[in-house]
């Protein structure tokens, strides 16, 4: 079995090796005038200075509680730049005191009861892939300790309803296990966020995860039929229905609640037949805004491509799928029912009419050509981010959404502001952009900024850039996040984005379901 990294992304065996780090050092160094970049060695588990646990579980819970060094270290942080940088430097002062792994709703309820008696904060962990400070014990309040609850034992597919094409699935199941369990039935959830391998169904629901589809079914919201949640006040289970107009949706209360209201123990999920017809094309553009216009036309055509990802030239080059001279549009269709040639033909007519140049005479499979190269790099990107941190760089990604009529001015304003702030903080920087999802009324642009950092000050530099980015996104009319959630890192932007009266409603809901405020304190409210 591979070894899950306690400080970085994914598995230790898949981290960038010396050769890959050398290639990255050369590539990024060229962007900053052949700067010399030195790689910091990863931390050693035995050398970490973890604080002693402040809590001692009762005998009845001892079998499902852990104070093991690796457990506490690996559950301290999520996977944002801020998390990786502190983990790399061996800073684990806020490590949780206990790691609980309940395997039943009764055990979960017992953990919550114990936390209430002990005055402990409770952190729902999911897969630990949060990039917004969603799983870190970083909060205000006089708590006696922290219990991080890992739901990995809630990992079953309980029932498959073939007639309705849905399944009842436990919230702690990881993406690969979920798909492996559905495959014999001929089904798939077809929800593949970048964190797919290291995230759970409950985590996807709690954070309103964005997945495989670039259009139409973009979020986990579209796939949830009903949910069951355990809160400090008891269980909350919604009625299983294909649709309902009965007042505000209780499922929508759970979607995006980020572990502040309860634990998703199971959910009925809408499934799809596994696709058998696929086609992908790569289209080149000389001008990014011209390419964005092509995407707008496709998004409003009613074709609903599965993949419609626009990648600017520099980002393509950094990921090894271009020379840096052309912007790339990856467009693809999938179906379990019918060939997709007609849809692809029409989509290509639209993008060529908008100024694009189609690169292949024949449609390719998603794992071939530049689309396949991008897919492979997309999966490896979090490992590359860890390598950038080791090289002493500051790297951040931020994703948002904006309507088409405001995109050009928004894009220009974001890039100019981020470049200016990052160069002021770090001396130099470059910013890239891609579209992860597109809608008939607007795109979801995803920006990446990379800059030289100062050893020991990388987190401080990142914090300054992050705050400026949040202010810029809100000032220019975008959302603080399209699919990365709020956590603790996005709270300042979320506080500005949401109406204050809604914030009061959210606080009242929190008080009702979690009277002590012990679930993920500091997140959302």
MARKE-237327 format. One record per residue (C-alpha): z, y, x. Coordinates in steps of 0.25 Angstrom, whole numbers, plus 5000, padded with zeros to 4 digits. Example, Ala and Ser with C-alpha at 12.3 -4.5 7.8 and 13.67 -1.06 7.14 Angstrom:
up:5031, north:4982, east:5049
up:5029, north:4996, east:5055
//
This chain:
up:5000, north:5000, east:5000
up:4997, north:5014, east:5005
up:5009, north:5023, east:5008
up:5010, north:5035, east:5000
up:5012, north:5048, east:5008
up:5026, north:5054, east:5006
up:5021, north:5068, east:5011
up:5006, north:5069, east:5008
up:4995, north:5064, east:4999
up:4993, north:5050, east:4995
up:4994, north:5038, east:5005
up:4997, north:5040, east:5019
up:4986, north:5030, east:5023
up:4975, north:5040, east:5017
up:4980, north:5052, east:5023
up:4970, north:5059, east:5033
up:4970, north:5052, east:5046
up:4969, north:5059, east:5060
up:4953, north:5059, east:5059
up:4953, north:5065, east:5045
up:4963, north:5076, east:5049
up:4954, north:5079, east:5061
up:4942, north:5080, east:5053
up:4950, north:5089, east:5043
up:4955, north:5097, east:5054
up:4941, north:5100, east:5060
up:4935, north:5103, east:5046
up:4947, north:5113, east:5041
up:4948, north:5119, east:5055
up:4934, north:5123, east:5055
up:4937, north:5131, east:5042
up:4947, north:5139, east:5049
up:4939, north:5142, east:5062
up:4942, north:5129, east:5069
up:4957, north:5130, east:5068
up:4965, north:5120, east:5075
up:4973, north:5111, east:5065
up:4984, north:5102, east:5069
up:4988, north:5090, east:5060
up:5003, north:5089, east:5057
up:5009, north:5075, east:5057
up:5013, north:5069, east:5044
up:5028, north:5068, east:5041
up:5036, north:5055, east:5044
up:5044, north:5050, east:5032
up:5056, north:5046, east:5041
up:5057, north:5060, east:5046
up:5059, north:5067, east:5033
up:5072, north:5074, east:5031
up:5074, north:5071, east:5016
up:5087, north:5076, east:5009
up:5097, north:5066, east:5004
up:5095, north:5062, east:4990
up:5105, north:5070, east:4981
up:5104, north:5060, east:4969
up:5110, north:5046, east:4968
up:5104, north:5039, east:4956
up:5112, north:5030, east:4947
up:5112, north:5015, east:4950
up:5104, north:5013, east:4937
up:5092, north:5021, east:4943
up:5094, north:5018, east:4958
up:5083, north:5007, east:4957
up:5072, north:5017, east:4953
up:5077, north:5028, east:4962
up:5073, north:5030, east:4976
up:5078, north:5039, east:4988
up:5068, north:5033, east:4998
up:5063, north:5043, east:5009
up:5049, north:5041, east:5006
up:5051, north:5041, east:4991
up:5058, north:5055, east:4992
up:5048, north:5061, east:5002
up:5036, north:5056, east:4994
up:5041, north:5062, east:4981
up:5045, north:5075, east:4986
up:5032, north:5083, east:4985
up:5019, north:5082, east:4978
up:5006, north:5084, east:4986
up:5003, north:5099, east:4986
up:5000, north:5106, east:5000
up:5015, north:5111, east:4999
up:5020, north:5097, east:4997
up:5012, north:5091, east:5008
up:5015, north:5102, east:5018
up:5030, north:5101, east:5016
up:5029, north:5085, east:5016
up:5021, north:5086, east:5029
up:5032, north:5095, east:5035
up:5043, north:5085, east:5031
up:5049, north:5094, east:5021
up:5056, north:5085, east:5010
up:5068, north:5094, east:5007
up:5066, north:5093, east:4992
up:5064, north:5077, east:4991
up:5068, north:5071, east:4978
up:5082, north:5064, east:4978
up:5077, north:5052, east:4970
up:5064, north:5046, east:4967
up:5065, north:5038, east:4953
up:5054, north:5028, east:4949
up:5057, north:5024, east:4935
up:5049, north:5013, east:4929
up:5052, north:5015, east:4914
up:5055, north:5026, east:4905
up:5070, north:5022, east:4904
up:5071, north:5023, east:4919
up:5064, north:5037, east:4919
up:5074, north:5041, east:4908
up:5085, north:5036, east:4916
up:5081, north:5044, east:4928
up:5080, north:5057, east:4920
up:5093, north:5055, east:4914
up:5099, north:5053, east:4928
up:5092, north:5065, east:4933
up:5098, north:5073, east:4921
up:5112, north:5068, east:4924
up:5110, north:5071, east:4939
up:5104, north:5085, east:4937
up:5092, north:5080, east:4945
up:5078, north:5086, east:4944
up:5067, north:5075, east:4941
up:5053, north:5076, east:4947
up:5042, north:5068, east:4940
up:5033, north:5063, east:4952
up:5020, north:5057, east:4946
up:5012, north:5053, east:4959
up:5017, north:5065, east:4967
up:5003, north:5071, east:4968
up:5007, north:5085, east:4963
up:5001, north:5096, east:4971
up:5009, north:5107, east:4964
up:5023, north:5104, east:4967
up:5025, north:5095, east:4955
up:5034, north:5084, east:4961
up:5042, north:5092, east:4971
up:5057, north:5094, east:4969
up:5055, north:5109, east:4970
up:5063, north:5116, east:4959
up:5074, north:5126, east:4956
up:5087, north:5121, east:4950
up:5100, north:5114, east:4954
up:5096, north:5100, east:4953
up:5104, north:5089, east:4959
up:5092, north:5082, east:4964
up:5078, north:5077, east:4961
up:5073, north:5064, east:4956
up:5058, north:5062, east:4957
up:5053, north:5052, east:4947
up:5041, north:5043, east:4951
up:5034, north:5037, east:4939
up:5026, north:5027, east:4947
up:5032, north:5015, east:4940
up:5026, north:5020, east:4927
up:5013, north:5014, east:4931
up:5007, north:5005, east:4920
up:4996, north:5006, east:4910
up:5003, north:5001, east:4898
up:4992, north:5000, east:4888
up:4977, north:5002, east:4887
up:4971, north:5005, east:4873
up:4957, north:5001, east:4874
up:4953, north:5006, east:4860
up:4958, north:5020, east:4862
up:4955, north:5019, east:4877
up:4968, north:5024, east:4882
up:4980, north:5019, east:4890
up:4995, north:5020, east:4890
up:4999, north:5023, east:4905
up:5012, north:5025, east:4912
up:5013, north:5039, east:4919
up:5017, north:5034, east:4933
up:5004, north:5026, east:4935
up:4995, north:5031, east:4947
up:4980, north:5034, east:4945
up:4975, north:5022, east:4953
up:4984, north:5012, east:4945
up:4980, north:5019, east:4932
up:4966, north:5017, east:4935
up:4968, north:5003, east:4940
up:4975, north:4999, east:4927
up:4964, north:5005, east:4918
up:4952, north:4999, east:4926
up:4954, north:4985, east:4920
up:4953, north:4991, east:4906
up:4940, north:4998, east:4910
up:4947, north:5012, east:4908
up:4950, north:5024, east:4917
up:4958, north:5036, east:4915
up:4948, north:5043, east:4924
up:4958, north:5053, east:4928
up:4957, north:5055, east:4943
up:4965, north:5067, east:4949
up:4964, north:5069, east:4964
up:4978, north:5063, east:4964
up:4974, north:5051, east:4956
up:4979, north:5040, east:4967
up:4993, north:5047, east:4968
up:4996, north:5052, east:4954
up:5000, north:5047, east:4941
up:4996, north:5047, east:4926
up:5009, north:5054, east:4923
up:5007, north:5064, east:4934
up:4993, north:5067, east:4929
up:4998, north:5070, east:4915
up:5010, north:5078, east:4919
up:5001, north:5087, east:4928
up:4988, north:5087, east:4919
up:4980, north:5081, east:4930
up:4966, north:5084, east:4932
up:4957, north:5071, east:4934
up:4944, north:5065, east:4936
up:4935, north:5073, east:4926
up:4930, north:5086, east:4931
up:4926, north:5089, east:4916
up:4931, north:5085, east:4902
up:4943, north:5076, east:4905
up:4949, north:5084, east:4917
up:4964, north:5082, east:4915
up:4973, north:5071, east:4911
up:4976, north:5079, east:4899
up:4963, north:5073, east:4893
up:4967, north:5059, east:4895
up:4981, north:5059, east:4889
up:4983, north:5053, east:4876
up:4998, north:5053, east:4875
up:5010, north:5053, east:4884
up:5024, north:5048, east:4885
up:5035, north:5056, east:4893
up:5049, north:5054, east:4897
up:5057, north:5067, east:4897
up:5072, north:5070, east:4899
up:5073, north:5071, east:4884
up:5066, north:5058, east:4881
up:5052, north:5053, east:4879
up:5040, north:5060, east:4874
up:5028, north:5052, east:4869
up:5015, north:5058, east:4863
up:5007, north:5051, east:4852
up:4995, north:5044, east:4857
up:4982, north:5051, east:4850
up:4968, north:5054, east:4854
up:4971, north:5069, east:4850
up:4980, north:5077, east:4842
up:4981, north:5091, east:4836
up:4996, north:5090, east:4833
up:5002, north:5102, east:4839
up:5004, north:5104, east:4854
up:5001, north:5091, east:4862
up:5014, north:5084, east:4867
up:5005, north:5078, east:4878
up:5001, north:5091, east:4882
up:5015, north:5094, east:4885
up:5016, north:5083, east:4894
up:5003, north:5085, east:4901
up:5006, north:5095, east:4912
up:5021, north:5094, east:4911
up:5022, north:5090, east:4926
up:5035, north:5082, east:4924
up:5043, north:5093, east:4918
up:5044, north:5087, east:4905
up:5045, north:5072, east:4907
up:5038, north:5060, east:4913
up:5025, north:5054, east:4908
up:5028, north:5039, east:4907
up:5015, north:5035, east:4900
up:5003, north:5041, east:4893
up:4992, north:5036, east:4885
up:4979, north:5040, east:4892
up:4965, north:5041, east:4888
up:4956, north:5032, east:4896
up:4941, north:5031, east:4899
up:4931, north:5019, east:4902
up:4928, north:5019, east:4916
up:4915, north:5026, east:4920
up:4903, north:5018, east:4924
up:4892, north:5029, east:4924
up:4894, north:5039, east:4935
up:4885, north:5050, east:4942
up:4888, north:5061, east:4952
up:4880, north:5072, east:4958
up:4883, north:5083, east:4969
up:4877, north:5096, east:4967
up:4877, north:5107, east:4977
up:4878, north:5122, east:4975
up:4876, north:5134, east:4985
up:4885, north:5143, east:4977
up:4899, north:5139, east:4971
up:4899, north:5148, east:4959
up:4885, north:5143, east:4956
up:4891, north:5129, east:4956
up:4902, north:5133, east:4947
up:4892, north:5138, east:4937
up:4885, north:5124, east:4938
up:4899, north:5118, east:4935
up:4901, north:5127, east:4923
up:4888, north:5123, east:4917
up:4891, north:5108, east:4919
up:4905, north:5110, east:4913
up:4899, north:5117, east:4900
up:4888, north:5107, east:4898
up:4896, north:5096, east:4891
up:4892, north:5086, east:4902
up:4907, north:5084, east:4907
up:4904, north:5078, east:4921
up:4916, north:5070, east:4926
up:4914, north:5077, east:4940
up:4910, north:5091, east:4941
up:4917, north:5096, east:4954
up:4912, north:5108, east:4961
up:4916, north:5109, east:4976
up:4914, north:5121, east:4985
up:4906, north:5119, east:4998
up:4918, north:5121, east:5007
up:4927, north:5111, east:4999
up:4916, north:5101, east:5000
up:4914, north:5103, east:5015
up:4930, north:5102, east:5017
up:4929, north:5089, east:5009
up:4917, north:5083, east:5017
up:4907, north:5083, east:5006
up:4898, north:5095, east:5010
up:4894, north:5104, east:5021
up:4900, north:5117, east:5015
up:4887, north:5122, east:5011
up:4886, north:5118, east:4996
up:4896, north:5118, east:4984
up:4896, north:5104, east:4978
up:4896, north:5100, east:4963
up:4900, north:5086, east:4960
up:4896, north:5082, east:4946
up:4898, north:5068, east:4940
up:4898, north:5060, east:4927
up:4904, north:5047, east:4923
up:4904, north:5039, east:4911
up:4909, north:5025, east:4906
up:4899, north:5025, east:4895
up:4885, north:5031, east:4899
up:4876, north:5035, east:4911
up:4879, north:5049, east:4915
up:4865, north:5052, east:4920
up:4861, north:5062, east:4909
up:4874, north:5070, east:4911
up:4872, north:5071, east:4926
up:4858, north:5075, east:4924
up:4862, north:5086, east:4915
up:4873, north:5091, east:4924
up:4864, north:5091, east:4936
up:4854, north:5100, east:4928
up:4865, north:5110, east:4925
up:4870, north:5111, east:4940
up:4856, north:5112, east:4946
up:4853, north:5123, east:4936
up:4865, north:5130, east:4941
up:4860, north:5129, east:4955
up:4866, north:5116, east:4960
up:4858, north:5106, east:4969
up:4860, north:5091, east:4966
up:4862, north:5083, east:4978
up:4858, north:5069, east:4974
up:4846, north:5064, east:4966
up:4854, north:5053, east:4960
up:4868, north:5054, east:4954
up:4879, north:5047, east:4963
up:4891, north:5040, east:4960
up:4904, north:5048, east:4961
up:4908, north:5041, east:4974
up:4895, north:5044, east:4981
up:4889, north:5057, east:4988
up:4897, north:5070, east:4989
up:4904, north:5067, east:4976
up:4910, north:5054, east:4982
up:4913, north:5062, east:4995
up:4921, north:5072, east:4986
up:4928, north:5061, east:4978
up:4933, north:5055, east:4991
up:4937, north:5068, east:4997
up:4944, north:5072, east:4984
up:4953, north:5060, east:4985
up:4956, north:5063, east:5000
up:4958, north:5078, east:4998
up:4974, north:5077, east:4996
up:4974, north:5069, east:5010
up:4966, north:5080, east:5016
up:4975, north:5091, east:5011
up:4987, north:5083, east:5018
up:4979, north:5084, east:5031
up:4976, north:5099, east:5029
up:4992, north:5101, east:5028
up:4994, north:5093, east:5040
up:4983, north:5102, east:5047
up:4992, north:5114, east:5044
up:4983, north:5119, east:5033
up:4986, north:5125, east:5020
up:4978, north:5119, east:5009
up:4979, north:5121, east:4994
up:4971, north:5117, east:4982
up:4972, north:5124, east:4968
up:4965, north:5122, east:4956
up:4963, north:5130, east:4943
up:4953, north:5132, east:4932
up:4946, north:5145, east:4926
up:4936, north:5148, east:4916
up:4921, north:5149, east:4920
up:4920, north:5163, east:4917
up:4931, north:5167, east:4927
up:4928, north:5156, east:4938
up:4919, north:5164, east:4947
up:4929, north:5176, east:4948
up:4941, north:5166, east:4948
up:4935, north:5158, east:4959
up:4932, north:5170, east:4968
up:4946, north:5176, east:4966
up:4953, north:5163, east:4969
up:4945, north:5160, east:4982
up:4947, north:5175, east:4987
up:4962, north:5175, east:4984
up:4965, north:5161, east:4989
up:4957, north:5164, east:5002
up:4964, north:5178, east:5004
up:4978, north:5172, east:5002
up:4976, north:5160, east:5010
up:4970, north:5168, east:5022
up:4982, north:5177, east:5021
up:4992, north:5166, east:5021
up:4985, north:5157, east:5031
up:4975, north:5165, east:5038
up:4963, north:5158, east:5033
up:4958, north:5149, east:5022
up:4947, north:5143, east:5014
up:4946, north:5140, east:4999
up:4937, north:5130, east:4992
up:4935, north:5127, east:4977
up:4930, north:5115, east:4969
up:4930, north:5112, east:4954
up:4938, north:5100, east:4950
up:4936, north:5101, east:4935
up:4927, north:5110, east:4926
up:4927, north:5114, east:4911
up:4917, north:5120, east:4902
up:4926, north:5133, east:4903
up:4929, north:5133, east:4918
up:4932, north:5126, east:4931
up:4944, north:5121, east:4938
up:4942, north:5126, east:4952
up:4950, north:5119, east:4963
up:4953, north:5127, east:4976
up:4957, north:5123, east:4990
up:4962, north:5132, east:5000
up:4964, north:5128, east:5015
up:4970, north:5137, east:5025
up:4977, north:5136, east:5039
up:4992, north:5135, east:5038
up:5004, north:5138, east:5047
up:5012, north:5126, east:5050
up:5025, north:5127, east:5043
up:5020, north:5138, east:5033
up:5010, north:5130, east:5026
up:5018, north:5128, east:5013
up:5022, north:5143, east:5013
up:5007, north:5147, east:5015
up:5003, north:5137, east:5004
up:5013, north:5143, east:4995
up:5008, north:5157, east:4997
up:4993, north:5152, east:4994
up:4998, north:5144, east:4982
up:5005, north:5156, east:4976
up:4993, north:5165, east:4978
up:4983, north:5155, east:4972
up:4992, north:5153, east:4960
up:4992, north:5168, east:4957
up:4977, north:5169, east:4959
up:4973, north:5158, east:4950
up:4982, north:5164, east:4939
up:4978, north:5178, east:4941
up:4963, north:5174, east:4940
up:4965, north:5166, east:4927
up:4965, north:5152, east:4932
up:4975, north:5141, east:4930
up:4986, north:5138, east:4940
up:4981, north:5123, east:4940
up:4970, north:5115, east:4933
up:4976, north:5101, east:4937
up:4986, north:5102, east:4948
up:4998, north:5105, east:4939
up:5009, north:5116, east:4940
up:5020, north:5109, east:4948
up:5029, north:5119, east:4956
up:5018, north:5125, east:4964
up:5010, north:5131, east:4952
up:5022, north:5136, east:4944
up:5020, north:5150, east:4948
up:5005, north:5150, east:4943
up:5009, north:5142, east:4930
up:5020, north:5151, east:4927
up:5009, north:5162, east:4926
up:4998, north:5154, east:4919
up:5006, north:5149, east:4907
up:5010, north:5158, east:4896
up:5025, north:5161, east:4897
up:5028, north:5157, east:4882
up:5022, north:5143, east:4886
up:5031, north:5143, east:4898
up:5043, north:5144, east:4888
up:5038, north:5133, east:4880
up:5036, north:5124, east:4892
up:5051, north:5127, east:4897
up:5056, north:5124, east:4883
up:5048, north:5111, east:4883
up:5054, north:5108, east:4897
up:5068, north:5111, east:4891
up:5066, north:5101, east:4880
up:5061, north:5089, east:4887
up:5068, north:5092, east:4901
up:5081, north:5100, east:4897
up:5087, north:5099, east:4911
up:5073, north:5104, east:4917
up:5074, north:5092, east:4927
up:5060, north:5087, east:4927
up:5052, north:5093, east:4938
up:5059, north:5107, east:4938
up:5051, north:5118, east:4942
up:5038, north:5113, east:4937
up:5031, north:5120, east:4925
up:5044, north:5127, east:4921
//
